[in-house]
């Protein structure tokens, strides 16, 4: 079967391309659709269908632009109510793509319209299942997202629906089917996804905690809901964009790709209330940045951190990028619904510096310098990694303020004493440093190479040891 997984690591997202006899289908596409169109043209194929497994929360799908550009029909599973022209399939309905068939299997639970698509080859053999966020490798979709859009859909109700979908629709299927999920490790749509992005259903029945045969409904609901952290604030906003529709990426790009002179950028920042977002690497940002800008580097989980830290997708944004990176930044912002970039600094930060404009810097120290300072002075130290990372191992005495919660815990950072920030490798701690600098904190430094480097030093560390469990 000619099926390709198109994986985007920064979003831990998988789209799928299916082609047979000059007809193609795309499953769960990202916002920028030209790569899918190019792929089909390479095969001499026409995109016939865009299959959506559900209304996504963590990204804005490209289904509408694909429909507009190719004439493809958008297909959702049962109960979906899109605000645009789309085909809402019935449970068990079969679609033909060349010699292949795509069978609809309604699997509510992650959301009520969540659907799994069975792939059937030219010999009528069942090949695999595209599961969306119903079944991941090592995990299943979290059931607490739809309630942020429809209040009476509690997480307990959705977890119960997911239990039924897995037991009645997925687990009875053949063990040799290939599972093709929508996400891998790093996505906030689950809590313990594997780094692997495909597996056999039979192996998942053996190793996935949610597919244990002897698991009761009550046990499933309890295990599924235990340990869930709050979803990023932009998730409900992305769901609504996917339900109601959005502007074409071409329109967004045309508006956003506006080069601004130093004076024009400065005026726009002062007059518009736009957020100045610097997407350069932590090392370059630390050496010099425009006052009141924040740093979220493109060379990392850019879109996810934008979504975590900028609460309103309608926020106007002014970009500071490397000279050849503005289009990438605009695209990756739009992937998660941030469509209001109003321009970028022409020539990047260097043009600001050459114009003699005021700029600031962030102090950084090496792991060796931190080791010496820690052993002699015992400075105030903040760990901005996730709680699970902190619980696993951390510097003795470090205070844990996860980066995604920093805006709710600003009072914990002293303004009258110096302090040190670290994360795993320096990416998140520079984001934290920029946010604190924007809000008036001055006497801070971050650790280059973060805890990954600190772990190799003599700095005292606390390590969690899992207690032995009697079976």
N, C-alpha and C positions, 0 to 999 in steps of 0.2 A: 504494500500500500504506500502510495506517495504522500507522506505526511511529514511536514517539517515543523519542529518546535523553534520558534523565534524568541530567544530569551534575552531580556534586558536586565542586566545585573543590578543596576542602581535602584530599580524598583522591585527587584526579585519577581519579575512578571514574565509569564509565558503566553505568547499568542501562538496560533497554529495555522499552517497553510496546507490545504488539501487540494490535490489536483488529479483529474482523470479525464482523458479524452477531450481536452480543450476547455473543460469547465473547472472552476476553482471555487473554494470557499475559504473564508477567513474566520477564525474563532477568537473573540475577545481582543480586537486590535487596539493598539495604542493610538494616541491622538494624531500623530503624524503618519499619514497613510501612504505616502509615495513609495516607501520601501515595499509595501505589499503589492501595489500596482506594478512596480518594476519587476517584482518576482513573477507575477502572473504573465507579464509581457515576455519575460525570458522564456517561458514555456509555451508562448503563443496561446495563452488561455484567457478566458473572460471570467471575471469574478461574478459568480451567480448569486451567492448568498454570503451574508455576514451573520454568523451565529453568535448570539450573546448568551452566556450562561446565567447572567443575572445583571441587575443594575449595580455596577461596581461602586465601591466607596473610596478605594485608594488611588484611583486614576480616572481620568475622563476618557472614555472609549472613543475610537475613531470611526464608529459605525456610521454616523451621519455624513461625514465627509466622503467615506467610501461609497455610500449610497448616491451621493450627489455626483461624484466623479466617474462612477462606473455603472450606475443603474442597478447595482446589486440590491436584492431584497434583504431587509433586516429581519431576523427571526429571533423572537423571544419565546421562552417557555410559557406554560399555562399560568394564568392569573396576572401576568404583566400588563401594565396599563401605561404604555409610553405616550408621550404627548406629541407624537409625530407619526407619519405613515410607517407601519411595521406590521409584520405578520406574527400574530400570537398563536403559537402552535398548540395542538392538543396532545395530551399524554399518549405516547405510542405512535404519533405521526411520523412518517418516513419521507425524507427528502432525497432526491437523486442528484449526485454530482458526478457527471460522466457515468462510469460503470459502478461507482461506489454509492452506498446508501448511508444516510445519517438519520438515526432513529432518536426521537425525543423521549427522554425518561425524566419525568417531573420528580425532582428530589428536594422539596422544600425543607428548610431548616436554617441554613445560613441566612437566607431571605425566603420569602414565600414563593417568589417566582423562580428560585434557583432550579436549574435544569442541567442534567448530564446528557451528553450526546454520545450515543453508541455508533462506532464506526464499523461499517460492514464492507468487505472488499468485493471485487468483481465476481468471486466465486460464492458469494453469500456467506462467507466465513466472518464471524465476529472478531475484529482485530483489537479494538481498544475502546476506552471511554475517556472523553474529554469532560472532566469533572468540575471545572470552575473552582469555586470555593467550597464545594460540598465535601470533597475528599482530597487531602494533600498527601504527600509522602511523609508518613510519620505523624500525621495530625488530621484534624478536620476543621472546617471553617468555624470561626467564632459566631455565636448566635445572638450577640448583643448589639449589632449594628443597626438593624432595621427599626429597633425601638426608638432610635434617635430621629427617625422620620415618621413612623407611625407609633404613637405612644402606647396603644393597647397591645402591641406585639412585644410582650415581655420576653426577656432572655430565657426564662424557664419554658414558656410556650414554644419558642423557636427551637430550643434544645430538644424538647419532646418530639417535635416534627422531624428534626434531624435524626434522632434515634430511629424513628419509623422508616425514614428514607433509606438509611444505611442498612437496616435489617431486612426491609421488605423489597428494596429496589436494587441495592448495590451488592450486598453480600451473597445473594443467591446466584450471581453471575459467575461465569467460568473463571477459574484460577489463573488461566494463561492469558487473560486480557491484560493489555498494557494500560496503566493509569497515567493520564496526561493532565496534571493539575494546572491551575492558573497561576500559582505562586510557589516559590521555594523559600529557603531559609532567609530571614531578613525582612519578610513581609509582616506587617502588623495585622494581617487578616487571620492569623493563627498564633499559637504560643510556642510550639515546639516542632516546627517543620524541619525536615531533613534538608541537607545540602543537595541531595540527589533530586533530580527534577522529573524522573520517570521511574516506574517500578511495575512489577506484575501485581495484579490484584491478589493472587494467592500469597505472595510474600507479605503484602500489607495486612492480610488477615492474620498472619503469624506475628507481626511485630508492631502494628499500629494499636495503641492502647484503646482507641475508640471502636475497634472492630472485634474486641474479645467476645467470643460466642456466649460466655456465661454471664455477661454483664447485664444487670437489670436496668430498666429505664431510670430508676432513681439513682443508681450508681453512675450511669452515663451522665446524667444531668449534673450531678455533684462534681465529677471529675472534669467535665468540660468547662464548667464555670469557675472552678478553683484556679486561682493564679492569673486570671485575666486582668490585665492592666487597662486603664481607661483608653479608649481609642483616640487617635489624633483628632483634633477639633475640626479639621477640614473634611473628614469623612462624610458627615451628613450633607455638606454642601456639594461634594462631588456626586453623591447619590442623586440629588435633585437636578444637577446638570445633566446627568445621564438619563433621567426620567423625562425632563421637560425639553431638553435640547440646548444648543449653545451655538455661538458664532463659529464660522469656519476658521480653521487654523490659518488659512491664507489671509483672512481679514485681520486676525490678531497679529500675525507677523508683519503685515503692511503697516499697521499702526505702531507697533513696538520698535520696528527697525528704524528709529528716528535718531540720527546722530546729533548730539548736542555739543556745542562748543563749551569750553570751561565756563564762560559767563552764562551761557544758556542753561547749562546744567545747574549751576549755582542758583540761578533765578528760579528754575523749576522746583528745586528742592525747597526753597524758601517760600514759594507761593502756593505750591500744590498740596503740601502735607504728605508727599509721597515718601515711601520708605527707600532709603539708599541701601541697595544690596550689593555688596562687593563679593564677587565669586572667585577671586584669585586664591591661590594656595595660601595656607596658614603662614608659611615663612615669609612670603612677600607682603601679605597683609600686615604682619607684625612690624615690619620695617617702616611702613608708612601707609596711612589710610585717611580718607576724608572724614573729618569730625562728624559724629553721629551716624556713620554708616555701620552696618553689621556685616560680618563675614560668614558666609556659608559657601564653602568651596565647591566648585564643579567636580573636582576630583575626589568624589566621595558620594555618600547617599544624599545628594543634593535635594532632590524633590521631596524626599521623605522628611528631611529636616526643615525645609521651607514649610511644609504642611504642619509639622509639629509646632513651629515657633511663630508663624504668622497666622493669627487666628481667623482672619477674614480673607477669603479668596478674592474679594473685590478690592482689596488694598491696592492703591496705585504704587508702582514700583519704578525706581530709577536704577539702572544697572551700571556697575563698574566692573568691567571684565578685561581680560587680556584682549588685545586688538582684534583677534580673529575668532573670538569665542562668544560674541553677542547672540548670534543666531542659535547656537546650542543652548545658551542660557534661556532664551525666550521659549524655545521648544520644550525644554525640560520643566519650565514653570507651567506652561500650558498643559502638560501631561497631567498635572494635578489641579487644574482649574484656575490657576493664577493668570488671568488673561489681561490684566490691566497694567502691563509694562508700558510706560509712556515715553521711553527713550533711553539712550545709553550715552555715557561719556565718550565722545569721540577721541580716540587716542589713548583711552584708558587712564589709569592713575598717573602715568608718566606725564601726560599733558597737563594735569592738575599741578603736579610738582614743578614742571618747567614754567608754568604761569606764575609761580611764586605764591601760590595760595597756601593758606595754613593747613597743616596736616598733623596727625598724631601718630604715636607708635605704641606697641604693646611689648612689655618686657618678657623675655623668654630665658629660661635657664636650661642647661644641659642636665642630663641624668646625674652626671658626676657632681655638678654644682648643687643639685638638689640633695644628693647623698650627704655632702659635706655640711650643708645648711641644716638638714634634718638631724644629723647626729650631734651637731654643736648647739643649735639654737632652738630646736623643736618648734618650727613655725606653724602657724595655722594652715591646715591643708584641707582642700576640698576635692572630692572625687566626684566627677560629673558623669560617670558611667551609669548604666542601668543598675537597679538594685540587685538584680541577679548576679551581675558581674562583681559588684561590691561584696555581696554575701559570699561569693566564691573565694575571693582573696582581695585584700586591700592593705594599704599602708596603715599601720597602727596609729590611731588617733585621728585619721582622716574623717571628715564629715561628708556624708553622701547626700548630694543634691543632684539627682539625675537631670541631664540637660533639658529633657522635655518638660520638666517641672520647674525650671529655674525662675520663670516669671511669677510663679506662685510662692516662691521662697526667697525673694530678694532680701528680706529682713535678716536672714541668717548670715549674710556677708557683711563683715565689719567695714565701716568707712574710716575708722580711726586707727586701724592696725593693718600692716601688710599681710598678705596671704598668698598661698600658692594653689594653682589649679592643675589637675591632671585628668586625663581620660585614658584610653587604651594606647593611642598612638599620637595624639596631638591635634587631631581634626576637630573633635568635639570641644576640647578645652579652649581652642581659639574662638570657636563660635561663642562659647560662654564668656570668654574675655571680652569679645566685641560687644556683647549685650550689656555686660556690666559697665564697660567704658561709656557706652551710649547713655547709660543711666546715671553716670556721675562718679563711679568708682575709679580710683586712680592707682592706688598702691597695690598692684597685683602683678603676678607673673605666672606664666604657664610652663609646663615641663615639656621640652622637646622629646619626642618618642614616648612620652607618657608611661603608663604602668608596664607596658611591654619592656621598656628599658629599665624601669625601677626594679622590676622583679629579679633582675640579674645583679643587683647591688646588695650591700649590707644593711639597707634600710629595713627596719622591723616591719614584718608583714603578718597579718592575721589570715589564716586559711581555714575555711569551713570544711570540716570532715563529716561526711554523711554517716550517721549511726548505722550499725549493723541491724538488719531487720530479720527476725526469725520467720521463716516460711513454713 
